[in-house]
Amino acid sequence: METQLLQIAEEFGSPVYVYNSEKIIHQYNRLTEAFNSVENLKLNYAVKALSNISVLKLFKTLGSGLDTVSIQEVQLGLRAGFEPQDIIYTPNGVSLEEIETVASLGVQINIDNLSILEQFGSKHPNTPVCIRINPHVMAGGNTNISVGHIDSKFGISIHQIPLLLRIVENTGMTVNGVHMHTGSDILDIEVFLYASEILFETAKNFKNLEFIDFGSGFKVPYKPGDVETNIEELGTKLSKRFNDFCSDYGRDLTLSFEPGKFLVSESGVFLTKVNVVKQTTSTVFAQVDSGFNHLIRPMLYGSQHEIINLSNPEGKERFYSVVGYICETDTFANNRRITEIKEGDILCFKNAGAYCFTMASNYNSRYRPAEVLFHKGKAHLIRKSETFKDILNNQIEITI
Ligand SMILES: Cc1ncc(COP(=O)(O)O)c(C=O)c1O
C-alpha cells in the first residue's frame, strides 16, 4: 500500500486525502455482524464525518441510511440517491424553518429541545418525530466531544420528560423514535449499556415507537495495539437487552446507530510533503505543505494521528515535531519517533477519514486539498484540489 500511496501523491499532488473503500466496507460489515441477532438493525452513517458524495454513494450500496445535522447534508444525501425515509436529521439549535423544510422532504426529524418540539408539534401534529434525550452521562474522549452530560447543550434532559409528555399530549403529535448520543471516542462498553438503560426507561413512555437510536461514539484505534470499543461484546450484550425490551414493549422495533468515526476514520490517510526540516536548539521540526487549515483535530482537541514517512519507511528512527505552515502554532505531533525525514519526503497521517476534510478551511487563503477514493483496485479522484478561482468565488470586489 505504501508504494500505491506514493504513486497517488505523485499523480494527484500533495497534500491529498486518500480513502480506502475496502476498510469502510469491512467496518460496516463488522458492525452489522455484531448485531446480527437483532431482527431490524439500521446503520445511519453520520455524514458530518466525511461528506464526499462518492463516499455517500458507497454507503448507499451497502444498504446504509444517513444521519444528518444540516439541511445541506440532507441535500447531499438526496443527491447521492438516498430515499428521504432513509435519512434522519438531528440538528441542534437550528431554526424552526429549517426543520420544517427538511420535514417537508419526508426526512425523519429528531428534535432536541422543548421549545421547537412545542412549536413543531402545534403546527405539524401529523408528522412523527424522534426525540433526542440527554441521559446525563459523562462520556467521550475529550470535553469537546462529550455531549451527553448535564451541562451539555444537546438533547432534552431526562428530568424534563414530564414536561415533554405534556407537550406531546397537548399537541397530539406522535413520537416514533427516541435517541441519544453521548459523545465520541467512548471506550468502555459499560458506559453505553448504562446510558442505554436510561434510553429504554424513556422509551417506555411512548406507545408508538418504531425505532430506538443509540447514537454512536465508538472508539477506534489510533496506533498499533491501541484500545478500541469492543463492538462484538457490545453487540452481544446490547442485542440481548434490546430484544428483551422489544418483547416487553410488545413489538419488534428497529435498533439504530449513527456511526461516523467507526466507519471511516481508519479508511483515510492524509499525505503531505515535507517543505523544510528545521533544526533548532531544542527540536527538529518537519514542516509540511499543510496545516490546521486542512487537519484541525490535533489543535482542536489533541487528537493523535500516527505519522509515517512513506519515502523512507526502513530508515533509522529520530525524534521530530511535525508542524504546518500556518501563521499560528500549528502542531500535528510533538517529539514523535519517525524514520529519518528529508525535505521532499511524503508523510502519511493515519486515521484521516473522519472529521478531517470536513473540518478543512481556507484559512491563510490556502486551497483545500484533493480527495481520492481507492476503490476496486483503482485510485479515483473524488474532489479536485481548489484553485485561486475558488478563493475568489463569492467575493465581490467593490470600488474603494
Ligand atoms: C448526533 C450525532 N450522531 C452521531 C455522531 C457520530 O459520532 P462518531 O463519529 O463518534 O461515530 C455524532 C458526532 O458528533 C453526533 O453528534
The ligand as a Tripos MOL2 file, in Angstrom:
@<TRIPOS>MOLECULE
LIG
   16    16     1     0     0
SMALL
NO_CHARGES

@<TRIPOS>ATOM
      1 C1        -25.7600   13.2360   16.9200 C.3       1 LIG1
      2 C2        -24.5220   12.5470   16.4890 C.ar      1 LIG1
      3 N1        -24.6000   11.3120   15.9970 N.ar      1 LIG1
      4 C3        -23.5030   10.6470   15.5710 C.ar      1 LIG1
      5 C4        -22.2480   11.2100   15.6250 C.ar      1 LIG1
      6 C5        -21.0700   10.4330   15.1380 C.3       1 LIG1
      7 O1        -20.2140   10.1020   16.1670 O.3       1 LIG1
      8 P1        -18.9050    9.2330   15.9380 P.3       1 LIG1
      9 O2        -18.1370    9.8840   14.8510 O.co2     1 LIG1
     10 O3        -18.1970    9.2090   17.2250 O.co2     1 LIG1
     11 O4        -19.3430    7.8720   15.4970 O.co2     1 LIG1
     12 C6        -22.1030   12.4920   16.1700 C.ar      1 LIG1
     13 C7        -20.7760   13.1060   16.2660 C.2       1 LIG1
     14 O5        -20.5520   14.2230   16.6360 O.2       1 LIG1
     15 C8        -23.2700   13.1870   16.6040 C.ar      1 LIG1
     16 O6        -23.1950   14.4180   17.1110 O.3       1 LIG1
@<TRIPOS>BOND
     1     1     2 1
     2     2     3 ar
     3     2    15 ar
     4     3     4 ar
     5     4     5 ar
     6     5     6 1
     7     5    12 ar
     8     6     7 1
     9     7     8 1
    10     8     9 2
    11     8    10 1
    12     8    11 1
    13    12    13 1
    14    12    15 ar
    15    13    14 2
    16    15    16 1
@<TRIPOS>SUBSTRUCTURE
     1 LIG1         1 GROUP 0 **** ****
